[in-house]
């Protein structure tokens, strides 16, 4: 956490599948600068998969964006393709993995805590996109994620507690 350039927090990512699968969840992305953490930009993650898989799982997901190039890739397209194998059998567990962004390189670290029963090996595609309507409502206007995260053109004092909590992980 103390080396991350940004963090995407998705408090509830729901995954389900039987041969065909999918997952979805909403969260917030915050970027770090020398002056502290930005205000949050709202994002959603959706995935579709096909393969040998079965079950339902609910996860808390945190993506640690480790460099500026990864943050720029996320701001521009956020597409990830890959093969993944894993299992969570009705327990609370943790999973740490490295993800490759479309910009290339290993620059995102994922941490999740999951409950449910899900197992399989599947080819999947994930898309992370801004929730424009949430950003517009939260900041009154239509700020872009870059305006929120990099330019810091908008603020909302309701995010101060989250920003302070992230800052405490120095």
C-alpha positions as CSV (number, residue, x, y, z in Angstrom):
1,X,0.0,0.0,0.0
2,X,2.7,2.5,0.9
3,X,4.2,2.1,-2.6
4,X,1.0,2.3,-4.6
5,X,0.3,5.2,-6.9
6,X,-3.4,4.6,-6.8
7,X,-5.9,2.2,-5.2
8,X,-9.2,0.9,-6.6
9,X,-11.5,-0.3,-3.8
10,X,-14.4,-2.5,-4.7
11,X,-16.3,-3.5,-1.5
12,X,-18.6,-6.0,-3.1
13,X,-17.7,-8.0,-6.3
14,X,-20.2,-10.7,-7.1
15,X,-19.1,-13.6,-9.2
16,X,-21.2,-16.5,-10.5
17,X,-21.0,-19.1,-13.2
18,X,-21.8,-22.5,-14.6
19,X,-19.6,-22.9,-17.7
20,X,-20.5,-19.3,-18.6
21,X,-19.7,-16.8,-15.9
22,X,-19.7,-13.2,-14.9
23,X,-18.8,-10.8,-12.2
24,X,-19.6,-7.2,-11.4
25,X,-19.0,-4.6,-8.7
26,X,-18.7,-0.9,-8.1
27,X,-16.0,1.0,-6.2
28,X,-13.8,4.0,-6.0
29,X,-10.4,4.9,-7.4
30,X,-8.0,7.3,-5.6
31,X,-4.6,8.4,-6.7
32,X,-1.6,9.4,-4.6
33,X,0.4,12.6,-5.0
34,X,3.1,14.2,-2.8
35,X,0.2,16.3,-1.2
36,X,-1.9,13.2,-0.3
37,X,-4.7,11.2,-1.8
38,X,-7.1,12.5,-4.4
39,X,-10.8,12.6,-4.1
40,X,-12.5,9.3,-5.3
41,X,-13.6,8.7,-8.9
42,X,-16.4,6.1,-9.1
43,X,-15.7,3.0,-11.2
44,X,-17.3,-0.4,-12.0
45,X,-15.7,-3.7,-12.9
46,X,-17.4,-6.3,-15.1
47,X,-16.1,-9.6,-16.4
48,X,-17.4,-12.4,-18.5
49,X,-15.8,-15.8,-18.8
50,X,-16.2,-19.2,-20.4
51,X,-14.7,-22.4,-19.3
52,X,-14.9,-25.1,-16.6
53,X,-16.3,-23.2,-13.7
54,X,-19.2,-23.4,-11.2
55,X,-20.4,-21.5,-8.1
56,X,-21.1,-18.2,-6.5
57,X,-18.6,-16.0,-4.7
58,X,-18.7,-12.5,-3.2
59,X,-15.4,-10.7,-2.7
60,X,-13.9,-7.5,-1.4
61,X,-11.4,-6.4,-3.9
62,X,-8.5,-3.9,-3.7
63,X,-6.3,-3.2,-6.7
64,X,-3.0,-1.5,-6.0
65,X,-1.9,0.5,-9.0
66,X,1.9,0.5,-8.6
67,X,3.0,3.0,-11.3
68,X,1.9,6.0,-13.3
69,X,1.8,4.0,-16.6
70,X,-0.7,1.5,-15.0
71,X,-2.8,4.4,-13.8
72,X,-2.8,6.0,-17.3
73,X,-3.8,2.6,-18.8
74,X,-6.6,2.3,-16.4
75,X,-7.8,5.8,-17.1
76,X,-7.7,5.2,-20.9
77,X,-9.0,1.6,-21.5
78,X,-8.7,-0.7,-18.5
79,X,-9.1,-4.0,-20.4
80,X,-7.5,-7.2,-19.0
81,X,-7.6,-10.6,-20.7
82,X,-6.2,-13.8,-19.2
83,X,-6.6,-17.3,-17.8
84,X,-7.1,-17.7,-14.1
85,X,-7.5,-20.7,-11.8
86,X,-8.7,-20.4,-8.3
87,X,-11.1,-21.8,-5.7
88,X,-12.9,-20.4,-2.6
89,X,-14.8,-23.0,-0.6
90,X,-17.2,-21.4,1.8
91,X,-14.4,-19.7,3.8
92,X,-13.0,-16.2,4.2
93,X,-9.7,-16.2,2.2
94,X,-7.2,-13.9,0.6
95,X,-5.8,-14.0,-2.9
96,X,-2.9,-11.9,-4.1
97,X,-2.0,-11.8,-7.8
98,X,-0.3,-9.7,-10.3
99,X,-2.3,-8.5,-13.3
100,X,-1.1,-7.3,-16.6
101,X,-2.7,-4.2,-18.0
102,X,-3.2,-3.5,-21.7
103,X,-0.2,-1.2,-21.5
104,X,1.9,-4.3,-20.6
105,X,4.0,-5.1,-17.6
106,X,3.2,-6.3,-14.1
107,X,2.0,-3.2,-12.5
108,X,-1.2,-4.0,-10.6
109,X,-1.4,-6.1,-7.5
110,X,-4.8,-7.5,-6.6
111,X,-5.9,-8.5,-3.1
112,X,-9.3,-10.0,-2.3
113,X,-11.1,-11.5,0.6
114,X,-13.9,-13.9,-0.6
115,X,-16.8,-15.9,0.7
116,X,-18.7,-18.5,-1.2
117,X,-18.0,-21.6,-3.2
118,X,-16.4,-21.1,-6.6
119,X,-14.0,-23.2,-8.6
120,X,-12.8,-23.3,-12.1
121,X,-10.4,-22.5,-14.9
122,X,-11.7,-20.0,-17.4
123,X,-10.7,-17.5,-20.1
124,X,-12.1,-14.2,-19.1
125,X,-12.1,-10.5,-20.0
126,X,-12.5,-7.7,-17.5
127,X,-13.4,-4.1,-18.1
128,X,-12.9,-1.3,-15.6
129,X,-14.8,1.8,-16.5
130,X,-15.8,5.1,-14.9
131,X,-19.3,5.4,-13.5
132,X,-20.0,8.8,-15.1
133,X,-23.4,9.2,-13.5
134,X,-22.0,8.6,-10.0
135,X,-19.2,11.0,-10.6
136,X,-21.6,13.6,-12.0
137,X,-23.9,13.3,-9.0
138,X,-21.1,13.3,-6.3
139,X,-19.3,16.3,-7.7
140,X,-22.2,18.2,-9.4
141,X,-21.1,18.4,-13.0
142,X,-19.5,15.9,-15.3
143,X,-15.8,15.7,-14.2
144,X,-13.6,13.2,-16.0
145,X,-11.6,10.7,-13.9
146,X,-8.4,12.6,-14.9
147,X,-9.9,15.8,-13.6
148,X,-10.7,14.1,-10.3
149,X,-7.6,12.0,-9.9
150,X,-4.8,13.9,-11.6
151,X,-5.9,17.6,-11.9
152,X,-7.8,17.5,-8.6
153,X,-10.3,19.9,-10.2
154,X,-13.2,18.9,-7.9
155,X,-13.5,18.0,-4.2
156,X,-16.1,16.6,-1.9
157,X,-15.6,16.8,1.9
158,X,-17.5,13.5,2.3
159,X,-14.4,11.7,1.1
160,X,-12.1,13.2,3.7
161,X,-12.4,10.3,6.1
162,X,-11.4,7.8,3.4
163,X,-8.6,9.9,2.2
164,X,-7.2,10.3,5.8
165,X,-7.5,6.5,6.3
166,X,-5.4,5.9,3.1
167,X,-2.9,8.5,4.2
168,X,-2.4,6.7,7.5
169,X,-0.9,3.7,5.6
170,X,2.3,5.7,4.8
